[in-house]
């Protein structure tokens, strides 16, 4: 059944709006959640750091099953259900005084995150026009980044000015509004996966997806990127600014903000250029630039130079962030996009868990510079693997 152009145009806009609201709510909890834990549960540092671990575990467990069930249950029901799960978890979180129950609710919220995120990304990737896929996927990541930035700016104010529970209530409200946006928008029907699975010679969609050239490599590329971005840019880079640049907390925030600005601008640039010049060419160049900037960062101590470096590193990260997802959309037939995105998110969450752990251990065992050199080496090795496989991936690109 043909899908109207109007429907195809409105669906991504609704998903992008829902993703923006979703991340505004998520961002509001970022600065306030540790404060809430200390105020309500008198939490120790380990109790605070357990929250992202159980949240990530919930995402990790749910992403792949969501991808498998996506086209059976429906994408809009999965997105709406994920949003409502998070909203209910937020309300329940402020009603409990037991830390163990709170921990379980944050894990369940991670499941809701995976349900929404996997379905939303699949819907965006599944656009019929592959010539514009890089730009559309970049818009998704831009809406996520901008939402997180705005939510983070408001979360601390809500906690201080309205009350400790207000960021949870605000996130729940964002999820409810996002679910209404999706409920009022019809999404294009997904293509059935059965024919593709039979044609590939088996009944296991994941096995079929992983045999497609480039899928495994893009999964590990995304895992490497998120490991470096989470382990270095989120956790260790601010410490580097304080220790080597001798910056005040306010200046650190400004320099980190420059990195976010660079990422926002480069996300659109990376998607647009990759649509015209080829994804692998832009991805390889971006990875090499990212690696060189990380390695060079260890020699900088001047605050102005560190600010320029942060802007450039954010730009390099933004340039390549959307490309593995877009390339998987190019390689994998549309009926298998749900399974492919579910697997991609699972392997990405693995990098998000292992990256901070391993790079932090390296920094403790040696020094901060060693962690940045290790991150640069990982990105350079990934770029080399992409260069080796570029020809085979290009030959197998799905039209």
Buried (B, 14 or more C-beta within 10 A) or exposed (E): EEEEEEEBEBBBEBBBBBBBBBBBBBBBBBBBBBBBBBEBBEBEEEBBEBBBBBBBBBBBBBBBBBBBBBBEEBBBBBBBBBBBBBBBBBBBBBEBEEBEEBBBBBBBBBBBBBBBBBBBBBBBBBBEEBEBBBBBBBBBBBBBBBBBBBBBBBBBBBBEEEEBBBBBBBBBBBBBBBBBBBEEBBBBEBBEBEEBBEEBEEEEBBEBBBEBBBBBBBBBBBBBBBBBBBBBBBBBBBEBBBEBBEBEEEBBEBBBBBBBBBBBBBBBBBBBBBBEEBBBBBBBBBBBBBBBBBBBBBEBEEBEBBBBBBBBBBBBBBBBBBBBBBBBBBBBBBBBBBBBBBBBBBBBBBBBBBBBEBBBEBBEEEEBBBBBBBBBEBBBEBBEBBBEBBEEBBEEBEE
